[in-house]
């Protein structure tokens, strides 16, 4: 298995990553929503549309 960020061999200290940098890049992606899975639930879509209309749906 290679580092999911840069494809180098992983370091046991940072497994599955090769370095602290790649681990931090991955954490940043989680925190900014890059790994979010979109919902197909109609209720979620309605709620999101309402929040956007009210001006509170965007993450700043």
N, C-alpha and C positions, 0 to 999 in steps of 0.2 A: 504494500500500500504506500502511495506517495502522498506528500503534503497536498491537501485539497486546494491550497492557495497558489503555490508556485511549482508543484509537481516534483520537488526535490525529495530526497530520502528523509524520512522523519527522524527527529531526535527524541530519544526516550524521555527526556526531561519535558518536552513540549508536545508529546504524542497526542494527536496524529499529525501535528505540525512539525516543521523543521526548525522553527525558531520562535522566539517571543514576538518578533515582528509579525509573522504570519498569523500567530494566535490572536494578536491585537487587531489585525486586519479583519479576521473572521468575526471577532466580537463587535467591531464597528459595523459590520454588515448586519449583524443581528439587531443592534441597537437602532440603526437608522431605517430598519424595515425592509432591507433588500431581500431577506429570506422569507418574507410574509407570504402566506398562501391565501389567495383570494377565495372568499366564500361565495358559494352559489345559492345560498339560502335566501329566498325572496325577502324574508323579514330583515336579514342583515343588510340587503341592498336598500330597502326602504329606510332603515335607520340611518345608513350612511348618507343617503340623499337628503334626508331631513337635517342632518348635522351640517352638511355642506351648505344647504340653503340658509341655515342659521349662522353660518360663518365660523363654525367650530370644528369642521371636519378635517382640516389640514394640520399636519404635523410641522411645526416650525423649528 
